[in-house]
Amino acid sequence: MAQQNLTVVTELSPPNQMLLNNQVTGYSTELVKMIISEAQLNAPISMYPWARAYKMASHNSNTLIYSMARTPKREPLFHWIGPVAQFKMGFVKLTQRSDINLDTTDQAKHYKIAVQRHDLASEVLEKRGFELIQTTDIQKSYQLLLAKKVDLVVDDANYIASMSEELAINADTLTFVHTIEGLTVEGYLAANINTDEKVVKALRQAFVKVKNTPQYQQLINNN
């Protein structure tokens, strides 16, 4: 296949996407690298704040993005290659906030919540009438939480330990409070809609092969 100038963009989201010695690593990253290698393509991976990564992938041809939830709004903007992550999202608070206890998702409407711009959580909660504080990436959301400028952030309970490490805080500082209905989703590797058709076909065929490997099951279940 003639080599295309392919680019892959993602955000910081431990343990799926992390930066180690200026290299993007993590469980989902390993799957993406396996798919690209199987497709015999060359595509460097770069990390950006989510809002910027999403804008690049939705505007630039031959640009791939991961790990992205597949929604009706996003469906026509991308070619969907396959899932490289699983998320079960909910609210996270500072452990010291013993005053915050949620039995339902809607009870969180009484609190200030930080979410990332163009993120699925932002879309879902806005539709449900939540007032949100939008940030450029998950680190910014957590920084607002640690600074007590917001009461809650949205994340997966399984990611709290890795995120605590990234933020250089004790994991006990954070507590997962309540799962949000409608936010248990798969995170996809996707390509801009104007990406070369041969590239998309090669990636899809590669995904089918990778999906059937023990490594795929192991990595996706680590999420």
Disulfide bonds with the S-S distance in Angstrom:
none
